[in-house]
Structure formats: C-alpha cells, structure tokens
Amino acid sequence: MKIVLAPMEGVVDHLMRDMLTQVGGFDSCVTEFVRVVDQLLPSKVFYRLCPELHQQGLTPSGVPVKVQLLGQEPDWLAENAVRAIELGSHGVDLNFGCPAKTVNKSKGGAVLLKETEALYKIVSAVRKAVPLEHQVTAKMRLGFEDKSLAIENAQAIESAGANSLAIHARTKTEGYKPPAYWEWIGKIRQQTHIPIIANGEIWSKTDATLCQQRSQCDDIMLGRGALAMPNLAQVIRQDAQEMTWEQVKALLLTYSGYEIFGDKGRYYPNRIKQWLGYLKVQYPQAENLFLRIRALTKSADIVAVLQQP
Ligand SMILES: Cc1cc2nc3c(=O)[nH]c(=O)nc-3n(C[C@H](O)[C@H](O)[C@H](O)COP(=O)(O)O)c2cc1C
C-alpha cells in the first residue's frame, strides 16, 4: 500500500508537508497547484510553492514531492512540466479536479472533465515532453456535474500515457459533501490498467479499509483526514495509536515555530486557526482552543495560549 499526502491549496504548504511527513507514514506528497496560463513560469514560482526543490525535491524527512500543474494549454503545461522536472520535482501531476472558476480566461481543473479529448491532449503533450524516467500523473474527480464520463476520462488519461491516476471519488458538483463514491473508483479500476490511487473521505483506519475494498485499490491519498488526525497514515499503515490531544498540542507548538520562523509569521494566525478547524473533527479540545485564540491576531499572543496547560 502506498499512502500519498493530498495537495491542498492554502493548507498543505511546505511547512505542513514537513510536519506531516515527519510524523510519518507517507510515501509521497503533491504540491498545491501551480497555475499555468500562457507562459513558461520563472523558476521562482516553482520554488515558492515547492521550496523542497532546493533539497532535491524531498521534504526534510526525505519524502519525495511532486509539483502539480493546473491549466488548459497542452503546450504550456508541457513546457512548465519540463521545467518542474529540471528543478528537481519527483514527477509532475496534472490537476483535473479543482472546482475553481475560470481565472484570466484560463480554464483548468474539474471543468476539463467535460472534455475528454482535452484531457487526452494535455496528458499526451506533457508525457511527450517529460523524459520517460519521470512520472507524469493526474488527479481527477468523477466528473463535473455527473459521472457519465468518469470511465472515458480515466481511459483517456491512461491512453495518453499517464503513469498513475488519483481519483477523488466525487463530482465537482458534489463538492466535499459526504459520501465519497469509492465504488465508482472500483468501476474505473476494472476498465483501466494503470495504478489508481483512491481519495476522498478517509478519516480513520476503518474508512481506509472500506475505501480499499470498494475501490479495489491498495493505494490511497489522504487530505483533510491527515489534518484532523496528524498520524492517520501511521494509524492506517501499522495500527498505531491515534495521537493524544497532548501530542497534538506539542505538534501545534512545533508548527507554530515553523510558521513564524518560516514565513515570517505573516500567515501564522490564519493557518493555525484553519488547522484547528480540521482538528476539531477528531479532537473536541481543538474547538475550545480555537475559541480562545479566535480573536487574536498577534502570533506571540496565540503561542502564549497554546503554551498554557
Ligand atoms: C482546502 C482544499 C484545497 C485543495 N487544493 C487542491 C489542490 O491544490 N489540488 C488538488 O488536486 N486537489 C486539491 N484539493 C482536493 C484534495 O486534494 C482532495 O482530493 C479532497 O480534499 C478529498 O480528499 P479528503 O477527503 O481526504 O480531504 C483541495 C481540497 C481542499 C479541502
């Protein structure tokens, strides 16, 4: 079984990847998406979203990170994919799942799931441009409004040469609302041959086992579940004890050190509140802590509250 840490824009940045991969259990990570419109982006854009590129594309604990691209222009995506690889990305991932609306007349993400041919063209162009020893992968939802093209889309991605495909088991319209339709991944799996990574709504070991059974996939990708339970990958992989609230609090303090030091604290107050929002799914104490820091805007004040017993 492989466990991948899901890309999450504005949430799973390099500091969060560092922390969660240190906690352990992840085989690889995917970055927040890099939006590609009509140019070859400067290296600094890649380094900003993926500072691990300065360290051979590895998190400090040695887990490989793959840059994700989002866009609609096959040639520009191909050129930027080559750049990501040259800078040290461990393969490149293509985003066909993002629900965001058109930006700067540029499409990308889930809207492309309405156009099977467009998916094929993008994956083929990127696959042709990227040297074969590097993986080209994709991440899709089951569809835009409905699931009628789910299998065709996955087959197009496969026949265009993708090495693997992560599937978030919902349509764009279904958003993030439970349930995730894992059995649909199973249907796709029966009609494709590349490795498929099942994603969506895995919050516990029981969910992971059910997801694996219904999707017929060994490999899984964890997003919000890993933020709600930082050692979820270890719990799933080796039946580790779920982290106690005390352990989570220690992690919050470590993270505070990273955030304040790493990004000069600009994002810290929002990031820590956002993370507590995910943690409260598993830990009622997180809600309480959130209420205590909600009105605070200074990093030092927030850390002082975290340090209280
Ligand atoms: C805040 C947020 C940001 C996300 N950003 C991305 C992204 O940049 N690229 C992507 O492919 N998916 C993105 N996703 C989707 C997740 O990778 C994942 O497919 C989804 O959350 C379902 O998995 P989960 O139930 O384990 O969270 C995002 C999801 C959330 C909630």
The ligand as a Gaussian input file, in Angstrom:
#p B3LYP/6-31G(d) Opt

LIG

0 1
 C       -8.707000      23.482000       1.035000
 C       -8.511000      22.458000      -0.052000
 C       -7.571000      22.703000      -1.054000
 C       -7.363000      21.768000      -2.080000
 N       -6.413000      22.024000      -3.043000
 C       -6.184000      21.093000      -4.017000
 C       -5.157000      21.290000      -4.992000
 O       -4.414000      22.285000      -4.984000
 N       -5.005000      20.331000      -5.945000
 C       -5.789000      19.207000      -5.986000
 O       -5.609000      18.366000      -6.879000
 N       -6.736000      18.990000      -5.064000
 C       -6.942000      19.893000      -4.084000
 N       -7.878000      19.639000      -3.117000
 C       -8.588000      18.342000      -3.100000
 C       -7.849000      17.345000      -2.179000
 O       -6.577000      17.021000      -2.700000
 C       -8.656000      16.035000      -2.027000
 O       -8.873000      15.499000      -3.301000
 C      -10.003000      16.269000      -1.339000
 O       -9.867000      17.079000      -0.193000
 C      -10.654000      14.936000      -0.932000
 O       -9.818000      14.200000      -0.080000
 P      -10.018000      14.186000       1.529000
 O      -11.456000      13.768000       1.778000
 O       -9.012000      13.176000       2.020000
 O       -9.776000      15.569000       2.014000
 C       -8.112000      20.562000      -2.093000
 C       -9.051000      20.323000      -1.081000
 C       -9.246000      21.241000      -0.059000
 C      -10.270000      20.929000       1.030000

